[in-house]
Amino acid sequence: MSEYILEINNLTKEFPGVRALENVNLKIKKGEIHSICGENGAGKSTLMSCISGVYPRNSYEGKVFFKGNETNYNSVKDSEKEGLAIIHQELALSPYLPIYENIFLGHMETKFGIINWNKYIKESKKYLNIVGLNEQPETIVSKLGVGKQQLVEIARALSKNAELLILDEPTSSLNDDESEKLLNLIIEFKKQGITSVIISHKLNEVLKVADTVTIIRDGHSISTYDVKKDNLTEDMIIKDMVGRDLTQRFPERKSSPGDTIMEVKNWTVYHPDYHSIKVVDNVSFYLRKGEILAFCGPMGAGRTEIMMSLFGNSYGFRSEGELFIKGKKCKFNSPHEAIHSGLGYVSEDRKSLGLVLIQDIKTNIAHSSLDKISKFGVVNSGQEIKMAEHYRKELNIRTPSVNQIVRNLSGGNQQKVVVSKTLMADPEIFIVDEPTRGIDVGAKTEIYGIMNNMIAAGKSIIMISSELPEALGMADRIYVMNEGIIKGELSKDEATQEKIMHLALVG
């Protein structure tokens, strides 16, 4: 019997006008943790979709062998029956159903058309124990945080007797503690003989858990490394991913902040559902012209909530305090007012809050600036295309046309569309919430370059980041938040990861 649980031979997949994969070859050993790395748009997720039946067998060329047999999957159900389960970056849970129903949804047995619910509540506890989720099976999934929802997804895969788990960016939406728990869980699965394939941009996590790493670039399988035998490093992975050395991940920038351009005094935000609870409590801070100001802290610290409440009252039941822009007191009742007063916002959740996925690139880019390209309510389509083409070239959005539907783009290119939309509105103050979440190192460097160009043009940036190296590499100053309050402030020269964590946890 072969030592490989999965083999891919010369797999090629085409979409209209684009060859996403070309002659990809891959072998995955039984019981190993195998990581797939590559830039956004390299073809990683497309490859996994071909393997798991998201794309049916007749839609691609080449051969896939699972447990020694050539596959002929026409749906995900086909692959799940044979013990192959894929967990996508966007979780596929039903938010209004309880945990136990989500775990067994689609493969519940009935007797005379009746489901034995007590049986599945009892069985779900077994899988919740395996993944380490200490929640009652009757808990509604929408009441759980993203990290716990991720564990429910894994429990569901295990309930289908999965022998091969494919996890697409499993820690992209998790904080450090949740990521650590999930990675330890994957290592535990390995001890139980379960094979895992991880698609991830977090190279430190890849090197921590993976036995083997395969790099894909521009739809081709470039290299495969044994992590220990080859003494694999992040720089080696990056070089194969982008086809060049990234000697400077955080582009150098001359920092010379000017006068205060924005000031917030005693800002308090109340929870949208529980109106007496303060999510942000009496926070004050300032931003200078030509400065990148970072907000760090654990998830739930209140960083996103304060910025959304400032940006046109987009979060919270109500907010109190004072906001000054260029010395003028402001209060925005809508994002439209904030945009017209020189604020731009790139949200943390680009798919839900930043983009209209079923529309094309040019329409998305123009959303915040329709008044610039319209007259008497009629959009000048020629001007719309011209502006979209400008940002496509300026930000290197990899797409054959600005008429491409946004949902068909990779995560990094979707992020560039969101940034383009905000840039077209020409804000003085640019708020970016997790600007590089879920995108690869090459695209990250490009985003950092765009931010530096904005500072060179005299703009100011507030950056929310959960990645401490990113904050340390890009920011002129750092505010550390936790539990809705600012715990401290650090200059670029004095900031370290240890000091940020100490302020966040101790104050």
C-alpha positions in Angstrom: 0.0 0.0 0.0 1.3 3.5 -0.9 2.7 5.7 1.9 0.8 8.6 0.3 -2.8 9.3 1.2 -3.2 11.9 -1.6 -1.4 12.2 -4.9 -2.0 14.9 -7.6 -0.6 14.4 -11.1 -0.4 17.2 -13.7 -3.6 18.9 -12.5 -4.7 21.8 -14.8 -7.7 24.0 -14.1 -8.9 26.9 -16.3 -11.5 29.6 -15.9 -12.7 31.9 -18.7 -9.6 33.9 -19.7 -7.5 32.5 -16.9 -5.4 29.4 -16.3 -5.5 29.1 -12.5 -3.5 25.8 -12.3 -1.0 24.3 -14.8 0.5 20.8 -14.4 0.5 20.9 -10.6 2.0 17.8 -8.9 1.7 17.1 -5.2 2.1 14.1 -2.8 0.9 14.0 0.8 2.0 11.3 3.2 -0.4 9.6 5.6 -0.4 11.1 9.1 1.7 14.2 8.2 0.9 17.9 8.5 1.5 19.3 5.0 1.3 23.1 4.4 0.6 24.7 1.0 2.1 28.2 0.7 1.8 30.8 -2.1 0.8 34.3 -2.9 -2.8 35.3 -3.2 -4.0 34.2 -6.6 -1.3 31.5 -6.8 -4.0 28.8 -7.0 -3.9 27.2 -3.6 -7.7 27.4 -2.8 -8.5 26.4 -6.4 -6.3 23.3 -6.0 -8.0 22.3 -2.8 -11.4 22.9 -4.4 -10.5 20.5 -7.2 -9.3 17.9 -4.7 -12.4 18.0 -2.6 -15.1 18.1 -5.3 -16.1 21.7 -5.0 -15.1 21.7 -8.7 -16.4 18.5 -10.3 -14.1 16.0 -11.9 -14.9 16.9 -15.5 -14.0 20.6 -14.9 -10.2 20.0 -14.7 -7.5 18.0 -16.4 -5.0 15.6 -14.6 -5.5 13.0 -12.0 -6.1 12.9 -8.2 -5.6 9.8 -6.2 -7.0 9.5 -2.6 -6.1 6.4 -0.6 -4.6 4.8 -3.7 -7.8 5.2 -5.8 -8.4 7.8 -8.6 -11.1 10.2 -7.5 -14.2 11.1 -9.5 -15.9 13.6 -7.2 -18.8 15.7 -8.4 -19.5 17.3 -5.1 -18.1 17.8 -1.6 -20.5 15.1 -0.4 -18.7 12.6 -2.6 -15.3 13.4 -1.0 -16.7 13.5 2.5 -18.0 9.9 2.1 -14.5 8.7 1.5 -13.0 10.6 4.5 -11.8 13.9 2.9 -13.1 17.1 4.5 -12.3 20.7 3.6 -12.8 23.7 6.0 -12.9 26.9 4.1 -11.7 30.3 5.3 -15.3 31.6 5.2 -17.0 29.3 7.7 -20.0 27.4 6.4 -22.0 27.1 9.6 -25.7 27.9 10.0 -25.6 30.8 12.5 -29.2 30.3 13.8 -28.9 26.5 14.6 -27.4 25.0 17.7 -23.9 23.5 17.8 -25.1 19.9 17.6 -27.3 20.4 14.6 -24.4 22.1 12.8 -22.1 19.2 13.5 -24.5 16.6 12.0 -26.2 18.7 9.4 -26.5 16.8 6.2 -25.8 13.4 7.6 -28.4 12.7 10.3 -30.1 9.4 10.3 -33.9 9.1 10.7 -36.3 6.4 11.7 -39.7 6.6 10.0 -38.8 10.2 9.1 -38.1 11.2 12.7 -34.7 12.4 14.0 -33.6 11.3 17.5 -32.3 14.7 18.7 -31.2 13.4 22.1 -28.9 10.9 20.3 -27.2 13.7 18.4 -26.9 16.0 21.4 -25.1 13.1 23.2 -22.9 12.3 20.3 -21.9 15.9 19.7 -20.4 16.1 23.2 -17.9 13.4 22.1 -16.6 15.6 19.2 -16.7 18.8 21.3 -14.4 17.1 23.8 -12.0 16.0 21.0 -11.7 19.6 19.7 -11.6 21.0 23.2 -14.7 23.2 23.0 -16.3 23.5 26.4 -19.8 24.6 25.3 -23.2 23.1 25.6 -24.3 21.4 22.4 -27.6 23.4 22.5 -25.7 26.8 22.2 -26.7 28.8 19.1 -23.6 29.1 16.8 -24.0 32.9 16.3 -23.4 33.3 20.1 -19.9 31.9 19.7 -16.7 33.8 18.7 -14.9 33.0 15.5 -12.4 30.8 17.2 -15.1 28.6 18.7 -17.0 28.5 15.4 -13.8 27.2 13.8 -13.7 24.3 16.3 -17.4 23.5 15.5 -16.4 23.2 11.8 -13.6 20.8 12.7 -15.9 18.8 15.0 -18.3 18.5 12.0 -15.5 17.2 9.8 -14.5 14.6 12.5 -18.1 13.5 12.8 -17.8 12.4 9.1 -14.8 10.2 10.0 -12.4 12.4 8.1 -9.0 10.9 7.4 -7.7 14.0 5.6 -8.5 17.5 6.8 -7.9 20.4 4.5 -7.9 23.8 6.4 -7.9 27.0 4.4 -6.4 29.9 6.4 -7.6 28.3 9.7 -6.1 31.0 12.0 -6.6 34.1 9.8 -9.5 35.4 12.0 -8.2 34.1 15.3 -6.2 35.8 18.1 -2.8 34.4 19.3 -4.3 32.3 22.0 -7.0 30.8 19.8 -4.4 30.2 17.0 -2.1 28.4 19.5 -5.0 26.1 20.6 -6.0 25.3 17.1 -2.4 24.5 16.0 -2.0 22.2 19.1 -5.2 20.5 18.1 -3.8 19.8 14.6 -0.7 18.3 16.2 -2.9 16.1 18.4 -4.8 14.9 15.3 -1.5 13.9 13.8 -0.8 11.6 16.8 -4.2 10.0 16.1 -3.2 9.3 12.5 -5.3 12.1 10.9 -3.6 13.8 7.9 -3.9 17.6 7.8 -3.3 20.0 4.9 -3.0 23.7 6.0 -3.1 26.6 3.6 -1.6 29.6 5.5 0.1 32.9 5.0 1.4 32.8 8.6 4.8 31.4 8.0 5.8 31.2 11.6 2.8 28.9 12.2 3.7 26.9 9.1 7.2 26.2 10.4 5.9 25.4 13.9 3.5 22.6 12.9 4.2 21.4 9.3 6.3 18.3 8.4 6.3 19.2 4.7 5.8 22.4 2.8 4.8 22.8 -0.8 5.0 26.2 -2.5 2.7 27.2 -5.4 3.4 30.2 -7.6 1.3 31.4 -10.5 -0.6 28.1 -10.8 2.6 25.9 -10.8 4.0 23.7 -8.1 7.4 25.2 -7.5 9.0 23.2 -4.7 8.4 20.8 -1.8 10.5 20.8 1.4 10.9 18.6 4.4 10.9 21.2 7.2 13.5 19.5 9.4 15.7 17.8 6.9 16.0 20.9 4.7 16.2 23.4 7.6 13.4 25.4 6.1 13.2 29.1 6.9 10.7 31.8 6.3 13.1 33.5 3.8 13.4 30.3 1.8 9.6 30.0 1.6 9.2 33.7 0.6 11.8 33.4 -2.1 9.9 30.5 -3.8 6.5 32.2 -3.2 7.3 35.5 -4.9 10.2 34.4 -7.2 12.6 36.9 -5.5 14.1 37.9 -2.2 12.1 40.2 0.0 15.0 41.7 1.9 12.8 44.5 3.3 9.3 43.3 4.3 8.5 46.7 5.8 9.6 49.3 3.2 11.7 52.1 4.7 10.0 55.5 5.2 11.3 58.8 6.4 9.1 59.8 9.3 8.5 63.5 10.1 5.0 63.9 11.5 3.6 67.4 11.6 0.8 69.1 13.6 -2.2 67.4 15.1 -4.8 66.7 12.4 -7.3 64.7 14.5 -8.0 64.6 18.2 -10.5 62.4 20.1 -11.4 63.4 23.7 -13.2 61.2 26.3 -14.9 59.0 23.7 -17.3 56.4 25.0 -19.2 53.8 22.9 -22.2 51.8 24.2 -22.9 48.2 23.0 -25.5 48.1 20.2 -27.6 45.4 21.9 -26.9 45.8 25.6 -27.2 49.6 25.9 -25.8 50.1 29.4 -22.5 48.3 28.6 -19.5 50.4 27.6 -17.5 48.8 24.8 -15.2 51.8 24.7 -14.7 53.8 27.9 -13.5 57.4 28.0 -10.8 57.0 25.4 -8.6 60.0 24.3 -5.9 60.1 21.5 -4.5 62.2 18.8 -3.1 61.8 15.2 -0.5 64.0 13.5 -0.3 64.9 9.9 2.0 62.5 8.0 1.9 59.9 10.8 1.1 56.2 10.9 -0.6 55.6 14.3 -1.2 52.0 15.3 -3.8 50.5 17.7 -2.8 47.2 19.2 -4.4 44.9 21.7 -6.2 41.5 22.0 -9.4 40.8 20.0 -12.3 42.4 21.7 -10.2 45.3 23.1 -12.4 47.9 21.5 -10.1 49.0 18.7 -12.5 48.3 15.8 -15.5 49.6 17.8 -14.0 53.0 18.4 -13.0 53.5 14.8 -16.3 52.4 13.4 -18.2 54.7 15.9 -16.0 57.7 14.8 -16.6 56.9 11.1 -20.2 58.0 10.8 -21.6 56.3 13.9 -21.2 52.9 12.2 -21.1 50.9 15.5 -22.8 51.1 18.8 -26.2 52.2 20.4 -24.7 55.6 20.9 -21.4 57.3 21.5 -20.3 60.3 23.6 -17.2 62.5 23.5 -15.6 65.0 21.2 -13.9 64.6 17.8 -11.8 67.3 16.3 -10.5 67.3 12.7 -8.0 70.2 11.9 -9.2 71.9 15.1 -12.9 71.8 14.1 -15.3 69.9 16.2 -17.1 67.2 14.2 -19.9 64.7 14.7 -20.8 62.4 11.8 -24.2 60.8 11.6 -23.4 58.6 8.6 -20.3 57.2 6.8 -21.3 59.5 3.9 -20.7 62.6 6.1 -17.4 61.1 7.3 -16.1 60.5 3.8 -17.0 64.0 2.7 -15.1 65.4 5.7 -11.9 63.7 4.7 -12.1 60.3 6.5 -11.5 57.0 4.7 -12.1 53.6 6.2 -10.9 50.1 5.2 -12.9 47.6 7.3 -11.6 44.5 8.9 -14.2 42.3 7.1 -13.6 43.2 3.5 -16.1 40.7 2.1 -19.1 41.8 4.2 -18.4 45.5 4.9 -15.9 46.6 2.2 -17.1 45.0 -1.1 -20.2 44.1 -3.1 -18.9 40.7 -4.2 -21.4 40.2 -7.1 -20.4 43.5 -8.7 -17.3 44.1 -10.8 -14.1 45.9 -9.9 -14.8 49.2 -11.5 -18.2 49.5 -9.7 -16.7 48.7 -6.3 -13.9 51.2 -6.7 -16.4 54.0 -7.6 -18.8 53.3 -4.7 -17.5 56.0 -2.4 -16.9 58.6 -5.1 -19.9 58.5 -7.4 -20.3 62.3 -7.1 -16.9 62.7 -8.8 -17.9 60.7 -11.9 -21.6 61.5 -12.3 -23.8 64.4 -13.4 -27.5 64.8 -12.6 -27.4 61.3 -11.1 -26.0 59.6 -14.2 -22.6 57.9 -13.9 -20.0 58.6 -16.6 -19.1 55.0 -17.5 -16.0 56.1 -19.4 -14.7 58.1 -16.4 -15.5 55.1 -14.2 -13.4 52.7 -16.3 -10.6 55.3 -16.6 -10.4 55.7 -12.8 -10.6 51.9 -12.2 -7.8 51.3 -14.7 -5.7 53.9 -13.0 -5.9 52.1 -9.6 -5.6 48.7 -11.2 -2.2 49.7 -12.5 -1.2 51.8 -9.5 -2.0 49.1 -7.0 -1.1 46.2 -9.3 -4.5 44.5 -9.0 -4.0 41.2 -10.8 -6.9 40.8 -13.1 -7.5 40.6 -16.8 -10.1 43.4 -16.7 -11.8 45.9 -14.4 -15.0 44.2 -15.5 -14.0 41.1 -13.5 -16.5 40.2 -10.7 -14.8 40.9 -7.3 -15.7 37.6 -5.7 -13.5 35.9 -8.3 -10.4 37.7 -7.1 -7.9 36.4 -4.6 -8.0 37.9 -1.0 -5.0 40.1 -1.6 -6.5 41.6 -4.8 -9.8 42.1 -3.1 -8.0 44.0 -0.4 -6.4 46.2 -3.1 -9.9 46.9 -4.5 -11.1 48.1 -1.1 -8.0 50.3 -0.7 -8.6 51.7 -4.3 -12.2 52.6 -3.4 -11.0 54.5 -0.3 -8.1 56.2 -2.2 -10.5 57.4 -5.0 -12.4 59.3 -2.3 -9.1 61.1 -1.5 -9.3 61.1 2.3 -7.0 63.2 4.5 -7.2 60.6 7.2 -7.1 56.9 6.3 -8.3 54.3 8.8 -7.2 50.8 8.0 -8.5 47.9 10.1 -6.2 44.8 9.8 -4.9 45.9 6.4 -3.1 42.7 5.6 -5.3 40.0 7.2 -5.5 36.9 5.1 -3.0 38.0 2.4 0.4 36.7 1.6 3.8 38.3 2.3 4.2 39.7 -1.3 0.8 41.4 -1.2 1.5 42.6 2.3 4.7 44.4 1.2 2.7 46.0 -1.7 0.1 47.2 0.8 2.8 48.7 3.1 4.3 50.5 0.0 0.9 52.0 -0.7 0.6 53.2 2.9 4.1 54.8 2.7 3.1 56.5 -0.6 0.1 58.0 1.2 2.2 59.3 4.0 4.6 60.8 1.4 1.6 62.6 -0.2 0.8 64.2 3.2 -1.9 61.9 4.4 -2.3 60.4 7.9 -3.1 56.8 8.8 -4.6 55.0 11.7 -3.9 51.3 11.5 -5.5 48.6 13.6 -3.3 45.5 13.7 -3.2 42.3 15.6 0.2 41.4 14.1 2.8 43.0 16.4 5.7 42.8 13.9 3.5 44.8 11.4 2.7 47.5 14.0 6.4 47.7 15.0 7.6 47.8 11.4 5.1 50.4 10.1 3.9 52.7 13.0 5.4 56.0 14.3 3.4 55.6 17.5 1.4 52.8 19.1 -1.6 53.0 21.4 -2.3 49.7 23.3 -5.9 49.0 24.1 -7.7 46.3 26.2 -11.1 46.1 27.8 -12.3 49.3 26.0 -9.6 51.6 27.4 -6.2 52.8 26.3 -3.6 51.1 28.5 -0.6 53.0 27.3 1.3 54.8 24.4 4.7 53.9 22.9 6.9 55.7 20.5 8.5 53.8 17.6 11.9 53.8 19.4 10.7 52.4 22.7 8.1 49.9 21.4 8.8 46.1 21.6 6.5 43.1 21.4 7.1 42.5 25.1 6.2 46.1 26.1 3.0 46.0 24.0 1.9 42.7 25.6 2.8 43.9 29.0 0.6 47.1 28.6 -2.3 45.1 27.1 -2.3 42.5 29.9 -1.1 44.5 32.9 -1.3 48.2 32.0 
